[in-house]
Amino acid sequence: MASHFVRWMGNSLLSPESPRVSQDVINSAERFPDKRRSRFLAARELLAQLMLRVYGIRELPPLVTTSSGRPCFTDPNLPDFSIAYAGNMVGVLLAEEGGRAGLDMEIVRAHSRQTQDTLTQDLSSGEKAWINAQQDFMEAVTQIWTLRQSILKLTGEASGIGSLQLHPAAGRLRSSVFPDIQAVCDAEPMLVWSCALSPGTERLCLWEIDAQQQWQPLRDVEMSKPNIGPRSLRLTSLASAPQEIGHL
């Protein structure tokens, strides 16, 4: 089995003719402001379409929200997933069966240099050294920030200053909450995304839905291969088998 990451840019994926989310989900979004409601419903329709594509499930199964604010399926036998937003883009990461998932997306250069400096204040010396060694400071900060957020979504933590350490130059991470995690991050011209996954995940399938709502395969990432892209970063837990990589 593989994990799947799909993203879509726009306002609404809901089809009045054949909605795949229940009326209860639609009603629950009525209390939200317009922008939040659109993103909320688009994310759940995107998840519903992904469940249909991968598992043949035609309607989104019931969801609950954890104490950390993270949505998950009511049925514990269904796969884990993670939702992220960046600008007007919505993304969903669906873990393979029995695995966990954490997704984060950030628009490159969406924050000022002052904000970027603030984001680096609590980073380790190793993280700061890696950032300073890269050609594009703001892109590098965004990658580290996105990696951290995706891993924290997987572990369910609000903050990981004490429990999460990244060693990007060595391709390593350490989490005191989950001892075995892998994460892959890629910097595109406008977007940085990061997928944190359980160690057993061997392949990550990347998809995009175009303006005509057609699924377009982007590429498959073989998680065991170090060379996953010229601006990619892959980290594995220190407990995992050694294979040091840095910024490729």
N, C-alpha and C positions, 0 to 999 in steps of 0.2 A: 504493500500500500504506500501511497505518497500523500504528502500534505499539499494543499492547494491554496494559492493566494490569488484572489481576483480583485480588480479595482475598476471603478467606473466614475466618470466625471459628468455631473449634471445636476438636475433638480429632483427628478422623481423617476423611479423605475416601476412604480405601480401601474399595472394595466387594469383599467376598469372592467375589461372583458373577462379576464382570468387572473384575479389577484391570488397570490400564493401565500399571503399572510391573512390571518383570521381578522374578523371584524373587531374582536376584542383588542388586538394589537393596534388597529387603526383608531379605535376609540380612545385607547390609552395615550395616543399622541396628541389628542385634541387640546390638552392643557398646555402644550408647549408653544413658544413663539414660532412664527412661520419658518424661519431658517432651521431651527432645531428640529421642528416637526418633519420638515422635508428630509433632513439628513437621517433622522431616526427611522423613518419609514423606508428610505432608500437602502439603508444598511440591512434592515430585516428582509426586504425583498431580495437584496443581493445574496444574503445568507440562504434564503429559501431557494433561489435559483441554483446556488451551489449544491445544496442538499439534493435537489432534483437531479442535477447533472452527475453527481458522484454516487448517490445512493438510491436514486429513483423515488425519493420521497416527494410527493406532489404538493404538500402543504406544510408550511413551517411548523414544526412541533412546538408545543408550549415552552415558554421561557420563564426563568426566574432570575432575580438579581441577587448576587451574593452580598455579604456584609461589606465587602470592599467596593461595591458598586459595579461589579463585573457581571454582565449577563451570561447565562449558560442555559442549556436545555434542562428541563425538569427531569427528564429521563436520564439517569446517570449512565445508561448503556450507550447513549448517543455520543458522538465525538465532541471534543472540546473545540472552541473557536474563539477568535478575537477580532474586534472591530476597531478601525482607526479612521480618522478624518484628517485631511490636509487641504485647506482652502475649500474648493467645491468638489473635492475628490473623496470618494468613500472606498474603503478597502475592507475585505474580510479574509481572514486566514483560518482555514479549516484544518485541524490536525488529523493525522491518521488515527485509526481506531486505537484506543488505549494510550494515546499520547496527549501532550498538552501544547498549547499555542499561545504566543504573545506577539501582537503586531503593533508597529508604530510607523507613522509616515510624517514627514515634515517637508515643507516647501523650502528649497535652498534659498538663502538670503532673505527669508521672510522676516527675520529679526534684525534689529540694529546691532552695530558692533558693541555698543554698551550692554545690550541684552545678552549677546554672545559671551562677553566677559563675565557677566553675572552667572551664566550657566556653568562656567568653568571653575568657579570659586571653590566648590567642594569636591572637585575631581582629584584623583590621586596624582602623585608626581609622575608616575608612569603614563597615565592618560594625557597629562599636560605635555610631557616630553614628546609623545607620539603626535599630538596635534601640532606642536611647534615645528616638527620635522616635515610636515606635509606642505605642499606648494600652495594649497588653498586653505587658509586658516578657517574661514567661516564654514566651508564644506566639511572640514575635518571635525569641527565642534559639533555640527549638526549630526554627523555620523555617530559620534560617541554618545550624544544625547539621545538619538533615536535608538541605538543599541540598548542603552540603559532602560529606556521606557518600555521597549518590547519585552525585555527580560523581567522587569517588574510586573508587567501585565501577566506574564506566565506564572510568576510566583505568587501573585495576588497582593504584593506589598504596595503601600502608598509611597514609601521612600526606601531607597536601598543604600544610603550613605554608609551605614555600618555593616550591612549584610552582603553587599555586592561590590566586588572588585573586578575591574577590567584590566587586562594586560594586553593591549592591542598589538604592541610590537612583537609579542611572542604568540599571538593568536590564542590567548587563554582568557578564561574568566573563572571567578570563584564566587559561588553563592552559598551562604550558610543555610538557606532555606531549602533549596533544591541542589543537591550535590552534583547532579549530572544534567547539563543543559548544553545545547549548541545554538548558535545564533549566526545569521548571515545578514549582512547589510550591504546595500548597493547605492551608489550615488549616480543618479541620472542628471541630465542637464538642469531639470527643474525640480526634481523630487529625490529625497532620500527616504528609503524604506528599510525596515529591519524586521526579520521574522525570527522569533525565538521558538525553538522546538525541542521536543524530547530527543535524547541521543539516538534512538532507534530509527529516526526518520532518515531514509536514504535518498529521497528525491523530493524536490519542491517544484511543483508545477505552477508557472506564472501565467495568468490570464488577464485580459482586458476586455471590457464590453465597450463597443464603439457607439457612435452617435445613432446608428440604426439598431442598437441593442443586440448586435451580433457578437458572439463570443470569439475572440481572437487569441490564439495561443501566442505568448511572447517567447518563452523558452522554458526548458527544464533545467533545474540546478541539481547536479549530482553532489550531494552534501559531503561525500567522502573525498571529493577532488579539491585540492587547494586552489587551483587556477579557475576561479568562477567568474572572473571579470576584471578589467583593468582598473576599476575604481571600487572594487569590492573589498569587504573585510569579513572574515569568518573567524569566530571565536568558539572554542570548545572548553568544557570544564577541565580543570587541572586534573581531575580524577580520570579523564579519558585518555586514550592512547595518544602518545606524543606525536605531533606533526606540526611544527612551528611554521606559521605564516604571518605576514604582516599585511601592509597595504600593497595590493597587487597591481 
